Amino acid sequence: MAQGEADDVVRAGLSEEEMRRRAIDLVFGGDESRFQEFCEVLRESLPAQTAAVLRGSSVTGTRWEDGAPFDSEGPGTSDLDLMLVGPEVLELYTEDGFYIPGVLTKPLGEEAPRIAAALEPLRRRLMAMVGRPVNIQATRDFVMSVREVFMRQPYLTLVGSVGGS
Protein backbone atom coordinates (compact mmCIF):
# COMPACT_ATOMS: atom_id res chain seq x y z
CA MET A 1 0.00 0.00 0.00
CA ALA A 2 1.38 3.42 -0.95
CA GLN A 3 1.94 6.02 1.79
CA GLY A 4 -0.95 8.19 0.57
CA GLU A 5 -3.29 5.21 0.72
CA ALA A 6 -2.06 4.30 4.22
CA ASP A 7 -2.76 7.86 5.38
CA ASP A 8 -6.39 7.46 4.29
CA VAL A 9 -6.94 4.36 6.46
CA VAL A 10 -9.24 5.04 9.42
CA ARG A 11 -9.03 2.86 12.51
CA ALA A 12 -11.66 3.20 15.22
CA GLY A 13 -12.42 6.75 14.08
CA LEU A 14 -8.83 8.04 13.65
CA SER A 15 -6.92 8.27 10.38
CA GLU A 16 -3.40 6.88 10.10
CA GLU A 17 -2.18 10.39 9.27
CA GLU A 18 -3.88 11.88 12.33
CA MET A 19 -2.38 9.19 14.61
CA ARG A 20 1.04 9.51 12.97
CA ARG A 21 1.11 13.30 13.41
CA ARG A 22 -0.04 12.98 17.03
CA ALA A 23 2.62 10.35 17.84
CA ILE A 24 5.35 12.44 16.21
CA ASP A 25 4.28 15.51 18.19
CA LEU A 26 3.77 13.78 21.55
CA VAL A 27 6.56 11.21 21.54
CA PHE A 28 9.21 12.63 19.23
CA GLY A 29 8.83 16.35 19.94
CA GLY A 30 7.55 17.00 16.42
CA ASP A 31 10.76 15.59 14.86
CA GLU A 32 9.85 13.39 11.88
CA SER A 33 13.43 12.09 11.56
CA ARG A 34 13.37 10.73 15.14
CA PHE A 35 10.10 8.94 14.32
CA GLN A 36 11.61 7.47 11.14
CA GLU A 37 14.70 6.31 13.06
CA PHE A 38 12.44 4.58 15.62
CA CYS A 39 10.61 2.78 12.79
CA GLU A 40 13.90 1.79 11.15
CA VAL A 41 15.20 0.26 14.40
CA LEU A 42 12.02 -1.81 14.58
CA ARG A 43 12.29 -2.85 10.94
CA GLU A 44 15.90 -4.01 11.42
CA SER A 45 15.23 -5.79 14.72
CA LEU A 46 12.05 -7.77 14.11
CA PRO A 47 11.39 -11.01 12.22
CA ALA A 48 10.59 -10.31 8.56
CA GLN A 49 6.86 -11.10 8.74
CA THR A 50 6.25 -9.15 11.95
CA ALA A 51 4.30 -5.90 12.00
CA ALA A 52 4.76 -3.26 14.69
CA VAL A 53 1.96 -0.95 15.74
CA LEU A 54 1.65 1.82 18.29
CA ARG A 55 -1.50 1.98 20.36
CA GLY A 56 -2.80 3.81 23.39
CA SER A 57 -2.48 7.45 24.41
CA SER A 58 0.47 8.14 22.11
CA VAL A 59 -1.92 7.83 19.14
CA THR A 60 -5.19 8.97 20.76
CA GLY A 61 -3.79 11.77 22.91
CA THR A 62 -5.64 10.57 26.01
CA ARG A 63 -5.41 7.67 28.42
CA TRP A 64 -8.13 5.06 27.96
CA GLU A 65 -8.77 4.46 31.67
CA ASP A 66 -9.49 8.03 32.76
CA GLY A 67 -9.18 10.36 29.76
CA ALA A 68 -6.04 12.05 31.12
CA PRO A 69 -3.87 13.69 28.43
CA PHE A 70 -0.65 12.05 27.27
CA ASP A 71 2.19 12.94 29.70
CA SER A 72 -0.31 14.50 32.12
CA GLU A 73 2.07 13.72 34.99
CA GLY A 74 5.03 15.44 33.31
CA PRO A 75 7.36 14.91 30.32
CA GLY A 76 8.25 11.28 29.70
CA THR A 77 5.70 9.89 32.16
CA SER A 78 3.37 8.23 29.65
CA ASP A 79 4.60 4.94 28.30
CA LEU A 80 4.52 3.68 24.73
CA ASP A 81 2.33 0.68 24.02
CA LEU A 82 4.05 -1.20 21.21
CA MET A 83 2.27 -4.24 19.80
CA LEU A 84 4.14 -6.71 17.61
CA VAL A 85 1.91 -8.71 15.31
CA GLY A 86 2.78 -12.08 13.81
CA PRO A 87 3.38 -15.72 14.72
CA GLU A 88 7.20 -15.58 14.75
CA VAL A 89 7.44 -12.96 17.47
CA LEU A 90 5.05 -14.91 19.71
CA GLU A 91 7.70 -17.63 19.87
CA LEU A 92 10.03 -15.21 21.70
CA TYR A 93 7.79 -15.13 24.80
CA THR A 94 8.04 -17.63 27.64
CA GLU A 95 5.13 -19.87 28.55
CA ASP A 96 4.22 -17.64 31.51
CA GLY A 97 4.36 -14.54 29.28
CA PHE A 98 0.90 -15.09 27.79
CA TYR A 99 -2.60 -13.95 28.66
CA ILE A 100 -3.88 -16.32 25.96
CA PRO A 101 -1.30 -18.98 25.00
CA GLY A 102 -0.10 -18.57 21.42
CA VAL A 103 -2.42 -15.61 20.84
CA LEU A 104 -1.83 -12.63 23.17
CA THR A 105 1.13 -11.92 25.45
CA LYS A 106 1.50 -9.93 28.59
CA PRO A 107 3.48 -6.70 28.21
CA LEU A 108 7.24 -7.01 28.28
CA GLY A 109 8.25 -4.17 30.58
CA GLU A 110 9.70 -3.25 33.94
CA GLU A 111 7.20 -5.47 35.75
CA ALA A 112 7.98 -8.49 33.56
CA PRO A 113 11.42 -8.06 31.91
CA ARG A 114 12.11 -11.79 31.53
CA ILE A 115 9.03 -12.94 29.62
CA ALA A 116 10.73 -12.19 26.28
CA ALA A 117 14.45 -11.89 27.01
CA ALA A 118 15.33 -11.75 23.30
CA LEU A 119 13.26 -8.55 22.94
CA GLU A 120 14.63 -6.83 26.06
CA PRO A 121 17.66 -5.25 24.28
CA LEU A 122 15.29 -3.79 21.66
CA ARG A 123 12.99 -2.46 24.38
CA ARG A 124 15.93 -0.81 26.17
CA ARG A 125 17.14 0.73 22.90
CA LEU A 126 13.69 2.11 22.12
CA MET A 127 13.35 3.55 25.64
CA ALA A 128 16.69 5.33 25.23
CA MET A 129 15.47 6.78 21.93
CA VAL A 130 12.22 8.18 23.34
CA GLY A 131 13.13 8.88 26.97
CA ARG A 132 10.12 7.07 28.39
CA PRO A 133 8.96 3.53 29.25
CA VAL A 134 8.17 1.20 26.36
CA ASN A 135 6.02 -1.89 26.86
CA ILE A 136 5.99 -4.56 24.17
CA GLN A 137 3.20 -7.06 23.64
CA ALA A 138 2.73 -9.55 20.84
CA THR A 139 -0.37 -10.96 19.24
CA ARG A 140 -1.94 -12.25 16.04
CA ASP A 141 -3.71 -10.26 13.30
CA PHE A 142 -7.23 -11.17 14.33
CA VAL A 143 -6.74 -9.79 17.85
CA MET A 144 -5.89 -6.39 16.37
CA SER A 145 -9.08 -6.53 14.32
CA VAL A 146 -11.15 -7.38 17.41
CA ARG A 147 -9.56 -4.52 19.36
CA GLU A 148 -10.21 -2.06 16.54
CA VAL A 149 -13.73 -3.06 15.54
CA PHE A 150 -15.32 -4.23 18.79
CA MET A 151 -13.30 -2.34 21.40
CA ARG A 152 -12.82 0.84 19.29
CA GLN A 153 -9.05 0.89 19.96
CA PRO A 154 -7.13 2.53 17.10
CA TYR A 155 -3.54 1.70 16.23
CA LEU A 156 -0.85 3.25 14.08
CA THR A 157 1.10 0.88 11.84
CA LEU A 158 4.84 1.55 12.13
CA VAL A 159 6.31 -1.46 10.32
CA GLY A 160 4.76 -4.12 8.07
CA SER A 161 1.03 -4.65 7.79
CA VAL A 162 -1.71 -6.12 9.95
CA GLY A 163 -4.25 -8.39 8.30
CA GLY A 164 -3.20 -7.34 4.82
CA SER A 165 -3.85 -3.65 5.55
C-alpha positions as CSV (number, residue, x, y, z in Angstrom):
1,M,0.0,0.0,0.0
2,A,1.4,3.4,-1.0
3,Q,1.9,6.0,1.8
4,G,-0.9,8.2,0.6
5,E,-3.3,5.2,0.7
6,A,-2.1,4.3,4.2
7,D,-2.8,7.9,5.4
8,D,-6.4,7.5,4.3
9,V,-6.9,4.4,6.5
10,V,-9.2,5.0,9.4
11,R,-9.0,2.9,12.5
12,A,-11.7,3.2,15.2
13,G,-12.4,6.8,14.1
14,L,-8.8,8.0,13.6
15,S,-6.9,8.3,10.4
16,E,-3.4,6.9,10.1
17,E,-2.2,10.4,9.3
18,E,-3.9,11.9,12.3
19,M,-2.4,9.2,14.6
20,R,1.0,9.5,13.0
21,R,1.1,13.3,13.4
22,R,0.0,13.0,17.0
23,A,2.6,10.4,17.8
24,I,5.4,12.4,16.2
25,D,4.3,15.5,18.2
26,L,3.8,13.8,21.6
27,V,6.6,11.2,21.5
28,F,9.2,12.6,19.2
29,G,8.8,16.3,19.9
30,G,7.6,17.0,16.4
31,D,10.8,15.6,14.9
32,E,9.8,13.4,11.9
33,S,13.4,12.1,11.6
34,R,13.4,10.7,15.1
35,F,10.1,8.9,14.3
36,Q,11.6,7.5,11.1
37,E,14.7,6.3,13.1
38,F,12.4,4.6,15.6
39,C,10.6,2.8,12.8
40,E,13.9,1.8,11.2
41,V,15.2,0.3,14.4
42,L,12.0,-1.8,14.6
43,R,12.3,-2.9,10.9
44,E,15.9,-4.0,11.4
45,S,15.2,-5.8,14.7
46,L,12.1,-7.8,14.1
47,P,11.4,-11.0,12.2
48,A,10.6,-10.3,8.6
49,Q,6.9,-11.1,8.7
50,T,6.3,-9.2,12.0
51,A,4.3,-5.9,12.0
52,A,4.8,-3.3,14.7
53,V,2.0,-1.0,15.7
54,L,1.6,1.8,18.3
55,R,-1.5,2.0,20.4
56,G,-2.8,3.8,23.4
57,S,-2.5,7.4,24.4
58,S,0.5,8.1,22.1
59,V,-1.9,7.8,19.1
60,T,-5.2,9.0,20.8
61,G,-3.8,11.8,22.9
62,T,-5.6,10.6,26.0
63,R,-5.4,7.7,28.4
64,W,-8.1,5.1,28.0
65,E,-8.8,4.5,31.7
66,D,-9.5,8.0,32.8
67,G,-9.2,10.4,29.8
68,A,-6.0,12.1,31.1
69,P,-3.9,13.7,28.4
70,F,-0.7,12.0,27.3
71,D,2.2,12.9,29.7
72,S,-0.3,14.5,32.1
73,E,2.1,13.7,35.0
74,G,5.0,15.4,33.3
75,P,7.4,14.9,30.3
76,G,8.2,11.3,29.7
77,T,5.7,9.9,32.2
78,S,3.4,8.2,29.7
79,D,4.6,4.9,28.3
80,L,4.5,3.7,24.7
81,D,2.3,0.7,24.0
82,L,4.0,-1.2,21.2
83,M,2.3,-4.2,19.8
84,L,4.1,-6.7,17.6
85,V,1.9,-8.7,15.3
86,G,2.8,-12.1,13.8
87,P,3.4,-15.7,14.7
88,E,7.2,-15.6,14.7
89,V,7.4,-13.0,17.5
90,L,5.1,-14.9,19.7
91,E,7.7,-17.6,19.9
92,L,10.0,-15.2,21.7
93,Y,7.8,-15.1,24.8
94,T,8.0,-17.6,27.6
95,E,5.1,-19.9,28.6
96,D,4.2,-17.6,31.5
97,G,4.4,-14.5,29.3
98,F,0.9,-15.1,27.8
99,Y,-2.6,-14.0,28.7
100,I,-3.9,-16.3,26.0
101,P,-1.3,-19.0,25.0
102,G,-0.1,-18.6,21.4
103,V,-2.4,-15.6,20.8
104,L,-1.8,-12.6,23.2
105,T,1.1,-11.9,25.4
106,K,1.5,-9.9,28.6
107,P,3.5,-6.7,28.2
108,L,7.2,-7.0,28.3
109,G,8.2,-4.2,30.6
110,E,9.7,-3.2,33.9
111,E,7.2,-5.5,35.7
112,A,8.0,-8.5,33.6
113,P,11.4,-8.1,31.9
114,R,12.1,-11.8,31.5
115,I,9.0,-12.9,29.6
116,A,10.7,-12.2,26.3
117,A,14.4,-11.9,27.0
118,A,15.3,-11.7,23.3
119,L,13.3,-8.5,22.9
120,E,14.6,-6.8,26.1
121,P,17.7,-5.2,24.3
122,L,15.3,-3.8,21.7
123,R,13.0,-2.5,24.4
124,R,15.9,-0.8,26.2
125,R,17.1,0.7,22.9
126,L,13.7,2.1,22.1
127,M,13.4,3.5,25.6
128,A,16.7,5.3,25.2
129,M,15.5,6.8,21.9
130,V,12.2,8.2,23.3
131,G,13.1,8.9,27.0
132,R,10.1,7.1,28.4
133,P,9.0,3.5,29.2
134,V,8.2,1.2,26.4
135,N,6.0,-1.9,26.9
136,I,6.0,-4.6,24.2
137,Q,3.2,-7.1,23.6
138,A,2.7,-9.5,20.8
139,T,-0.4,-11.0,19.2
140,R,-1.9,-12.2,16.0
141,D,-3.7,-10.3,13.3
142,F,-7.2,-11.2,14.3
143,V,-6.7,-9.8,17.9
144,M,-5.9,-6.4,16.4
145,S,-9.1,-6.5,14.3
146,V,-11.1,-7.4,17.4
147,R,-9.6,-4.5,19.4
148,E,-10.2,-2.1,16.5
149,V,-13.7,-3.1,15.5
150,F,-15.3,-4.2,18.8
151,M,-13.3,-2.3,21.4
152,R,-12.8,0.8,19.3
153,Q,-9.1,0.9,20.0
154,P,-7.1,2.5,17.1
155,Y,-3.5,1.7,16.2
156,L,-0.8,3.2,14.1
157,T,1.1,0.9,11.8
158,L,4.8,1.5,12.1
159,V,6.3,-1.5,10.3
160,G,4.8,-4.1,8.1
161,S,1.0,-4.6,7.8
162,V,-1.7,-6.1,9.9
163,G,-4.2,-8.4,8.3
164,G,-3.2,-7.3,4.8
165,S,-3.8,-3.6,5.6
